[in-house]
Amino acid sequence: MKYIDYIQLNPFERFWYKFKEAIKNLPNTLKAFFCAIGKAIKNFVLKLALGIKDFAVGFAQGDIITKLSYLIMGLGNVTRGQVIKGIIFFSLEVAYIAFMVFFGGTYLGQFFTLEAQTHYETVSGGRGGTSQTLVYDTYSNQILIYGILAIMATLAFVAIYLASTKSARKCEQLKKAGKKPETFVNEIKELLDSKFHITLLSVPVILICVFVLLPLIFMILMAFTNYSDKNYFSFQWVGMANFAEIFSGSSVGGASMGYTFGNIVLWTLIWAVAATFSNYILGMVVALMINKKGIKLKKLWRTLFVMTIAVPQFVTLLLIAQMIGSSQDSPLNLFISMFTGEPSQFDVLTQNYDGWIARATVIIINIWIGIPYTILMTTGILMNIPEDLYESARIDGAGPVKSFTKITLPYMLFVTTPHLITTFIGNVNNFNVIYLLTGGGPKVNEYKYGAGKTDLLITLLYKLSVDQQKYGLGAAIGILVFIVCATLSLVTFNMTKSAKDEEAFS
């Protein structure tokens, strides 16, 4: 298609054209993606090889003090004037060895089996009888998390060890050149001046490793175990068994996990698209109506919508669930009873009809609670669109529809596409709306693990992990959700004009 033909398309035709081109170029995109991964692995291997070579050359060319520093950290620093720095290196080495001998090494040795350590204790019973009671010295989850901690401590020590050997070689080179190594006071001053970024980021990095990275690795590794309520204290590695169960559709009690997972993935994507674009389009329409010339009391209308944001979302959801619940005293059933003359217990959130009534209801309720955020965001953007563009369009004979499709919508999409992507990912993981309204229901027999027609992947994960304590299977689903969300975010954002042409509307 020629450029002159492309610019004459409306936004929806352009989207469809880009979609078809993306599908057509998918093989080349995947090829480029895997080539980039291969290139990254190659660069990493080359850097690792160069690092090993530098490490070996430094040892071979160093004097006896430098060689001993490879065994006794800080020796090269102490003997060449950097006493405090050398003592710190040596103290860290002693602390690591003590940590591994008295704590970490024990769990690291059991890490590859996860076998819980137990023993039997003799307990005295009534009338002089005794019984044997099984006592757990260590639990499998304890071995797993402390083993990860030991591995992370080892990696941190390796980094410190390499820094120590590099510092020892640098001290030797300075000594041979007739220069004095930098004093500890000067290095502290550098950490507060030219290297202040290291000082500033060191604490956050440590906290991220402890409170983010450690639990994340624990969750990822949990997906390769049979950790569940049946073997809560002692579980083993099972490899890809949990992923195999998700995709193979193994049958239990007439229900299939593969069938359940496939249907929930499909509904999750339908929900995410519907919830994202309904809020976006309707919110933008309302914002345009409020900002239209001639509309009076604009500040009042904006305030009324913004006031709904002040109410916590979960309060609104619980209130709506009560209003349309199955109780005879709910406002919906009282309204129905007024016309039928009979008590009503209709519940739109649990009526089956293949689940579509409940599904449509949660989408409509999500529109109610989501539109104010879109209005608030788009109002500010609409007010910043240059008025000169509209005046030029009117001079050229463009009407309101043409101005909207050629000026307003492209500008809005350019500015808000990253927001649309994050909103879409947020709706994939929108736990509150589904769980607080329907609890995932209505439940059906063909779904496994108590899943229902409105369950998303995130609510299914919650049920598996919290309600049924099938932690391994839940962790496997969590990994799949992360892969899908991360891939969609990276691919779609890099394809947007916002990323490719940041200066287009500057």
C-alpha positions as CSV (number, residue, x, y, z in Angstrom):
1,M,0.0,0.0,0.0
2,K,1.2,3.4,-1.0
3,Y,1.6,6.1,1.7
4,I,-1.0,8.3,0.1
5,D,-3.5,5.5,0.3
6,Y,-2.5,4.7,3.9
7,I,-3.1,8.2,5.3
8,Q,-6.6,8.3,3.8
9,L,-7.6,5.3,5.9
10,N,-9.6,5.9,9.1
11,P,-8.0,4.8,12.4
12,F,-9.8,1.4,12.5
13,E,-8.8,0.6,8.9
14,R,-5.2,1.5,9.8
15,F,-5.3,-0.7,12.8
16,W,-6.6,-3.6,10.7
17,Y,-3.9,-3.0,8.1
18,K,-1.2,-2.9,10.8
19,F,-2.6,-6.1,12.3
20,K,-2.5,-7.9,9.0
21,E,1.1,-6.7,8.4
22,A,2.1,-7.8,11.9
23,I,0.7,-11.3,11.3
24,K,2.4,-11.4,7.9
25,N,5.8,-10.4,9.4
26,L,5.4,-12.6,12.4
27,P,8.0,-15.2,11.2
28,N,10.6,-12.5,10.6
29,T,9.7,-10.9,14.0
30,L,10.2,-14.2,15.8
31,K,13.5,-14.8,13.8
32,A,14.8,-11.4,14.8
33,F,13.7,-12.0,18.4
34,F,15.6,-15.3,18.7
35,C,18.6,-13.9,16.9
36,A,18.7,-11.1,19.5
37,I,18.5,-13.7,22.3
38,G,21.3,-15.6,20.6
39,K,23.4,-12.5,20.2
40,A,22.9,-11.6,23.9
41,I,24.0,-15.1,25.0
42,K,27.0,-14.8,22.7
43,N,28.0,-11.5,24.2
44,F,27.6,-12.8,27.7
45,V,29.7,-15.8,27.0
46,L,32.4,-13.6,25.4
47,K,32.5,-11.2,28.4
48,L,32.6,-14.2,30.8
49,A,35.5,-15.7,28.9
50,L,37.4,-12.3,28.9
51,G,36.7,-12.0,32.6
52,I,38.1,-15.5,33.3
53,K,41.1,-14.7,31.1
54,D,41.8,-11.5,32.9
55,F,41.5,-13.3,36.3
56,A,44.0,-16.0,35.3
57,V,46.4,-13.5,33.7
58,G,46.3,-11.4,36.9
59,F,47.2,-14.4,39.0
60,A,49.9,-15.6,36.7
61,Q,51.6,-12.2,36.4
62,G,51.2,-11.1,40.0
63,D,53.8,-11.4,42.7
64,I,53.7,-13.7,45.7
65,I,51.5,-11.2,47.7
66,T,49.0,-10.9,44.9
67,K,48.9,-14.7,44.5
68,L,48.2,-15.1,48.2
69,S,45.5,-12.5,47.9
70,Y,43.6,-14.9,45.7
71,L,43.4,-17.1,48.8
72,I,43.4,-14.6,51.6
73,M,41.2,-11.7,50.6
74,G,42.6,-8.3,51.5
75,L,46.2,-9.4,52.0
76,G,47.5,-7.4,49.1
77,N,45.7,-4.3,50.4
78,V,47.0,-4.6,53.9
79,T,50.6,-5.1,52.9
80,R,50.5,-2.1,50.5
81,G,49.0,0.5,52.7
82,Q,45.2,0.0,52.4
83,V,44.8,-1.6,55.8
84,I,41.2,-0.8,56.6
85,K,40.0,-1.9,53.1
86,G,42.0,-5.1,53.4
87,I,40.5,-5.8,56.8
88,I,37.0,-5.3,55.4
89,F,37.7,-7.8,52.6
90,F,39.2,-10.3,55.0
91,S,36.2,-9.9,57.4
92,L,33.7,-10.5,54.6
93,E,35.6,-13.7,53.6
94,V,35.6,-15.0,57.2
95,A,31.9,-14.1,57.5
96,Y,31.0,-16.0,54.3
97,I,32.9,-19.1,55.4
98,A,31.2,-19.0,58.8
99,F,27.8,-18.5,57.2
100,M,28.3,-21.5,54.9
101,V,29.8,-23.8,57.6
102,F,27.2,-23.1,60.3
103,F,24.1,-22.4,58.2
104,G,24.0,-22.0,54.5
105,G,26.1,-25.1,53.6
106,T,23.7,-27.4,55.3
107,Y,20.7,-26.2,53.3
108,L,22.7,-25.9,50.1
109,G,23.7,-29.5,50.4
110,Q,20.0,-30.5,50.7
111,F,18.8,-28.1,48.0
112,F,19.0,-30.5,45.1
113,T,16.9,-33.1,46.8
114,L,14.6,-31.0,49.0
115,E,14.4,-34.0,51.3
116,A,13.0,-33.0,54.7
117,Q,15.1,-34.1,57.7
118,T,13.1,-36.0,60.3
119,H,13.5,-38.2,63.4
120,Y,11.3,-40.1,65.7
121,E,10.8,-39.2,69.3
122,T,9.5,-41.5,72.0
123,V,6.5,-40.0,73.8
124,S,5.2,-41.5,77.0
125,G,1.5,-42.4,77.0
126,G,-1.0,-43.5,79.6
127,R,-0.5,-46.6,81.8
128,G,3.2,-46.6,81.1
129,G,2.9,-47.0,77.3
130,T,5.0,-45.2,74.7
131,S,4.6,-44.1,71.1
132,Q,6.8,-42.9,68.3
133,T,6.1,-39.4,67.0
134,L,7.6,-38.1,63.7
135,V,9.4,-34.8,64.2
136,Y,10.6,-32.6,61.3
137,D,14.1,-31.1,61.9
138,T,13.9,-29.2,58.6
139,Y,11.0,-28.7,56.1
140,S,11.3,-28.8,52.3
141,N,10.1,-25.2,51.9
142,Q,12.7,-24.2,54.5
143,I,15.4,-26.0,52.6
144,L,14.3,-24.3,49.3
145,I,14.3,-20.7,50.6
146,Y,17.5,-21.0,52.7
147,G,19.1,-22.8,49.7
148,I,18.3,-19.9,47.5
149,L,19.6,-17.5,50.1
150,A,22.9,-19.5,50.3
151,I,23.2,-19.3,46.5
152,M,22.5,-15.5,46.5
153,A,25.1,-15.1,49.3
154,T,27.6,-17.1,47.2
155,L,27.0,-15.0,44.1
156,A,27.5,-11.8,46.2
157,F,30.7,-13.3,47.7
158,V,32.0,-14.1,44.2
159,A,31.5,-10.5,43.2
160,I,33.3,-9.3,46.3
161,Y,36.0,-11.8,45.8
162,L,36.6,-10.6,42.2
163,A,36.7,-7.0,43.5
164,S,39.2,-8.0,46.1
165,T,41.6,-9.7,43.5
166,K,41.2,-6.7,41.2
167,S,42.0,-4.3,44.0
168,A,45.1,-6.4,45.0
169,R,46.4,-6.3,41.4
170,K,45.8,-2.6,41.2
171,C,47.7,-2.0,44.4
172,E,50.7,-4.0,43.0
173,Q,50.7,-2.0,39.8
174,L,50.6,1.3,41.7
175,K,53.5,0.1,44.0
176,K,55.6,-0.9,41.0
177,A,54.9,2.5,39.4
178,G,56.1,4.3,42.5
179,K,52.7,5.6,43.5
180,K,50.7,5.2,46.7
181,P,47.4,3.3,46.7
182,E,44.4,5.5,47.4
183,T,43.7,5.9,51.1
184,F,40.4,4.6,52.7
185,V,39.4,8.2,53.6
186,N,39.7,9.3,49.9
187,E,37.7,6.3,48.7
188,I,34.9,7.2,51.2
189,K,35.0,10.7,49.9
190,E,34.6,9.4,46.3
191,L,31.6,7.4,47.5
192,L,30.0,10.6,48.6
193,D,31.1,12.6,45.5
194,S,31.9,11.1,42.1
195,K,30.6,7.6,43.1
196,F,27.6,8.8,45.0
197,H,25.3,6.9,42.7
198,I,26.8,3.7,44.1
199,T,26.2,4.8,47.7
200,L,22.7,5.9,46.9
201,L,21.6,2.7,45.1
202,S,23.4,0.2,47.3
203,V,20.7,0.0,49.9
204,P,17.7,-0.2,47.5
205,V,19.5,-2.9,45.5
206,I,20.1,-5.0,48.7
207,L,16.4,-4.5,49.7
208,I,15.2,-5.5,46.2
209,C,17.4,-8.7,46.4
210,V,16.0,-9.6,49.8
211,F,12.3,-8.6,49.4
212,V,11.7,-8.9,45.7
213,L,14.3,-11.2,44.0
214,L,14.4,-13.8,46.7
215,P,10.6,-14.4,46.9
216,L,10.4,-14.3,43.0
217,I,13.1,-17.0,42.6
218,F,11.3,-19.0,45.4
219,M,8.0,-18.8,43.4
220,I,9.6,-19.7,40.1
221,L,11.4,-22.8,41.6
222,M,8.2,-23.7,43.4
223,A,6.6,-24.3,40.0
224,F,9.0,-27.3,39.5
225,T,8.0,-29.0,42.7
226,N,4.9,-30.9,43.9
227,Y,4.4,-28.5,46.8
228,S,0.8,-28.8,47.9
229,D,-1.5,-29.5,50.8
230,K,-0.8,-33.3,50.5
231,N,3.0,-32.9,51.0
232,Y,3.1,-29.6,52.8
233,F,6.2,-30.4,54.9
234,S,8.1,-32.6,52.5
235,F,8.0,-32.2,48.7
236,Q,10.4,-33.0,45.8
237,W,11.4,-31.6,42.5
238,V,9.1,-32.8,39.7
239,G,10.6,-30.9,36.7
240,M,8.0,-29.9,34.1
241,A,5.2,-32.0,35.6
242,N,3.0,-29.0,36.6
243,F,3.3,-27.4,33.2
244,A,2.5,-30.8,31.6
245,E,-0.7,-31.0,33.7
246,I,-1.7,-27.5,32.6
247,F,-1.3,-28.2,28.9
248,S,-1.9,-32.0,28.6
249,G,-5.4,-32.0,30.0
250,S,-5.0,-34.8,32.4
251,S,-8.4,-35.9,33.6
252,V,-9.4,-35.9,37.3
253,G,-13.0,-36.6,38.3
254,G,-14.3,-36.0,34.8
255,A,-12.7,-32.5,34.6
256,S,-9.7,-31.5,32.5
257,M,-7.1,-29.0,33.6
258,G,-6.1,-28.4,30.0
259,Y,-9.7,-27.7,29.1
260,T,-10.2,-25.4,32.1
261,F,-6.9,-23.5,31.4
262,G,-7.7,-23.0,27.7
263,N,-11.2,-21.6,28.4
264,I,-10.0,-19.3,31.2
265,V,-7.1,-18.0,29.0
266,L,-9.7,-17.2,26.2
267,W,-12.1,-15.5,28.7
268,T,-9.1,-13.6,30.2
269,L,-8.2,-12.1,26.8
270,I,-11.8,-11.3,26.0
271,W,-12.2,-9.6,29.3
272,A,-9.0,-7.7,29.1
273,V,-9.8,-6.3,25.6
274,A,-13.4,-5.5,26.5
275,A,-12.6,-3.9,29.8
276,T,-9.7,-1.9,28.4
277,F,-11.3,-0.5,25.2
278,S,-14.8,0.0,26.7
279,N,-13.4,2.2,29.4
280,Y,-11.1,4.0,27.0
281,I,-13.6,4.8,24.3
282,L,-16.6,5.6,26.5
283,G,-14.4,7.7,28.8
284,M,-13.1,9.6,25.9
285,V,-16.6,10.2,24.5
286,V,-17.8,11.5,27.9
287,A,-14.7,13.7,28.2
288,L,-15.4,15.2,24.7
289,M,-19.0,15.9,25.6
290,I,-17.9,17.7,28.8
291,N,-15.3,19.7,26.9
292,K,-17.6,20.6,24.0
293,K,-18.1,24.3,23.5
294,G,-21.4,25.5,24.9
295,I,-21.6,22.9,27.7
296,K,-22.3,24.7,30.9
297,L,-21.1,23.8,34.4
298,K,-18.1,21.8,33.1
299,K,-16.3,21.9,36.4
300,L,-19.4,20.4,38.1
301,W,-19.6,17.5,35.7
302,R,-15.9,16.8,36.0
303,T,-16.1,17.0,39.8
304,L,-19.0,14.5,40.0
305,F,-17.1,11.9,38.0
306,V,-13.9,12.5,40.0
307,M,-15.7,12.1,43.2
308,T,-16.4,8.5,42.4
309,I,-12.7,7.9,42.4
310,A,-12.5,9.0,46.0
311,V,-14.6,5.9,47.1
312,P,-12.3,2.8,47.4
313,Q,-12.9,0.4,44.5
314,F,-13.5,-2.6,46.7
315,V,-16.2,-0.7,48.6
316,T,-18.0,0.1,45.4
317,L,-17.7,-3.5,44.2
318,L,-19.0,-5.0,47.4
319,L,-21.9,-2.6,47.5
320,I,-22.9,-3.4,43.9
321,A,-22.6,-7.2,44.6
322,Q,-25.1,-6.7,47.4
323,M,-27.4,-4.6,45.2
324,I,-27.7,-7.3,42.5
325,G,-27.2,-10.3,44.7
326,S,-29.6,-13.3,45.1
327,S,-31.1,-12.1,48.4
328,Q,-34.8,-11.3,48.3
329,D,-34.0,-8.0,50.0
330,S,-31.5,-6.9,47.4
331,P,-32.7,-3.8,45.4
332,L,-32.7,-5.7,42.1
333,N,-35.0,-8.5,43.5
334,L,-37.2,-6.0,45.2
335,F,-37.5,-4.2,41.9
336,I,-38.4,-7.5,40.1
337,S,-40.9,-8.4,42.8
338,M,-42.7,-5.1,42.2
339,F,-43.6,-6.2,38.7
340,T,-44.1,-9.9,39.2
341,G,-45.8,-9.8,42.5
342,E,-43.8,-12.8,43.7
343,P,-40.6,-13.0,45.8
344,S,-37.5,-13.0,43.5
345,Q,-34.1,-14.5,44.1
346,F,-32.5,-13.8,40.8
347,D,-28.7,-13.4,40.9
348,V,-27.2,-12.1,37.7
349,L,-23.7,-12.9,38.9
350,T,-24.3,-16.6,39.4
351,Q,-26.9,-17.4,36.8
352,N,-25.4,-19.8,34.3
353,Y,-26.6,-19.4,30.8
354,D,-23.1,-20.5,29.9
355,G,-21.8,-17.7,32.1
356,W,-22.4,-14.9,29.6
357,I,-24.9,-13.0,31.8
358,A,-22.3,-12.9,34.6
359,R,-19.5,-12.0,32.2
360,A,-21.5,-9.2,30.6
361,T,-22.4,-7.9,34.0
362,V,-18.8,-7.7,35.3
363,I,-17.8,-5.8,32.1
364,I,-20.6,-3.3,32.6
365,I,-19.8,-2.8,36.3
366,N,-16.1,-2.4,35.3
367,I,-17.2,0.4,32.9
368,W,-19.0,2.1,35.8
369,I,-15.9,2.1,38.1
370,G,-13.3,2.6,35.3
371,I,-14.7,5.5,33.2
372,P,-13.9,8.3,35.7
373,Y,-10.2,7.5,35.5
374,T,-10.3,7.7,31.7
375,I,-12.2,11.0,31.9
376,L,-9.7,12.4,34.3
377,M,-6.8,11.4,32.1
378,T,-8.2,12.3,28.7
379,T,-9.6,15.7,29.8
380,G,-6.1,16.9,30.5
381,I,-4.9,15.7,27.1
382,L,-7.8,17.1,25.2
383,M,-7.2,20.5,26.7
384,N,-3.6,20.4,25.5
385,I,-4.3,19.7,21.8
386,P,-3.3,22.9,19.9
387,E,-6.4,24.8,18.8
388,D,-4.6,25.8,15.7
389,L,-4.9,22.3,14.3
390,Y,-8.7,22.4,14.6
391,E,-8.8,25.9,13.0
392,S,-6.8,24.7,10.1
393,A,-9.0,21.7,9.7
394,R,-12.1,23.9,9.7
395,I,-10.6,26.2,7.1
396,D,-9.9,23.2,4.9
397,G,-13.5,22.1,5.2
398,A,-13.2,19.3,7.7
399,G,-16.3,18.5,9.8
400,P,-16.5,17.3,13.4
401,V,-16.1,13.6,12.4
402,K,-13.1,14.3,10.2
403,S,-11.5,16.5,12.9
404,F,-12.0,13.7,15.4
405,T,-10.5,10.9,13.2
406,K,-7.6,13.0,11.8
407,I,-6.6,15.1,14.9
408,T,-8.2,14.1,18.2
409,L,-8.0,10.3,17.9
410,P,-4.4,10.1,16.5
411,Y,-3.2,12.6,19.2
412,M,-5.0,10.6,21.9
413,L,-3.6,7.3,20.7
414,F,-0.1,8.7,20.4
415,V,-0.1,10.0,24.0
416,T,-2.2,7.2,25.7
417,T,-1.0,4.1,23.9
418,P,1.5,3.3,26.7
419,H,-1.4,3.8,29.2
420,L,-3.6,1.4,27.1
421,I,-0.9,-1.2,27.2
422,T,-0.5,-1.0,31.0
423,T,-4.3,-0.9,31.4
424,F,-4.6,-4.1,29.3
425,I,-2.0,-5.9,31.4
426,G,-3.7,-4.6,34.6
427,N,-7.0,-6.0,33.4
428,V,-5.4,-9.4,32.7
429,N,-4.5,-9.3,36.4
430,N,-7.7,-7.6,37.6
431,F,-8.4,-9.6,40.7
432,N,-10.7,-7.2,42.5
433,V,-13.5,-6.8,40.0
434,I,-13.9,-10.6,39.4
435,Y,-13.3,-11.9,42.9
436,L,-15.4,-9.4,44.8
437,L,-18.3,-9.5,42.4
438,T,-18.6,-13.2,41.4
439,G,-15.9,-15.1,43.2
440,G,-15.2,-16.5,39.7
441,G,-18.6,-18.1,39.4
442,P,-20.9,-19.4,38.2
443,K,-19.1,-22.7,38.7
444,V,-19.5,-25.6,36.2
445,N,-18.7,-29.3,36.4
446,E,-16.6,-29.3,33.3
447,Y,-14.1,-26.9,35.0
448,K,-11.4,-28.3,37.3
449,Y,-10.3,-27.0,40.7
450,G,-13.5,-25.1,41.4
451,A,-13.0,-22.7,38.6
452,G,-16.0,-20.8,37.2
453,K,-17.1,-19.0,34.1
454,T,-15.8,-15.6,35.1
455,D,-12.5,-16.7,36.6
456,L,-9.4,-15.0,35.2
457,L,-6.0,-16.6,35.4
458,I,-5.2,-14.5,38.4
459,T,-8.3,-15.6,40.3
460,L,-7.6,-19.3,39.3
461,L,-4.1,-18.8,40.6
462,Y,-5.5,-17.5,43.9
463,K,-7.8,-20.4,44.3
464,L,-5.1,-22.9,43.6
465,S,-2.6,-21.3,46.0
466,V,-4.8,-20.1,48.8
467,D,-8.0,-22.1,48.8
468,Q,-6.6,-25.5,47.6
469,Q,-3.0,-25.1,48.6
470,K,-1.7,-26.5,45.3
471,Y,1.3,-24.2,45.3
472,G,3.4,-25.9,42.6
473,L,0.6,-25.7,40.1
474,G,-0.3,-22.1,41.1
475,A,3.3,-21.0,40.7
476,A,3.4,-22.6,37.2
477,I,0.3,-20.6,36.1
478,G,1.9,-17.5,37.7
479,I,5.0,-18.0,35.5
480,L,2.9,-18.4,32.3
481,V,0.9,-15.2,33.2
482,F,4.2,-13.3,33.7
483,I,5.6,-14.5,30.3
484,V,2.4,-13.6,28.4
485,C,2.1,-10.2,30.1
486,A,5.8,-9.3,29.7
487,T,5.8,-10.4,26.0
488,L,2.7,-8.5,25.1
489,S,3.9,-5.4,26.9
490,L,7.4,-5.4,25.2
491,V,6.2,-6.3,21.8
492,T,3.2,-3.9,21.6
493,F,5.0,-1.0,23.1
494,N,8.0,-1.3,20.8
495,M,5.5,-1.4,17.8
496,T,3.8,1.9,18.8
497,K,4.5,5.2,17.3
498,S,5.0,6.6,20.8
499,A,8.2,4.5,21.1
500,K,9.4,4.9,17.5
501,D,8.7,8.7,17.0
502,E,8.7,10.5,20.4
503,E,9.0,13.9,18.8
504,A,5.9,13.6,16.5
505,F,3.7,15.8,18.5
506,S,6.3,17.9,20.2
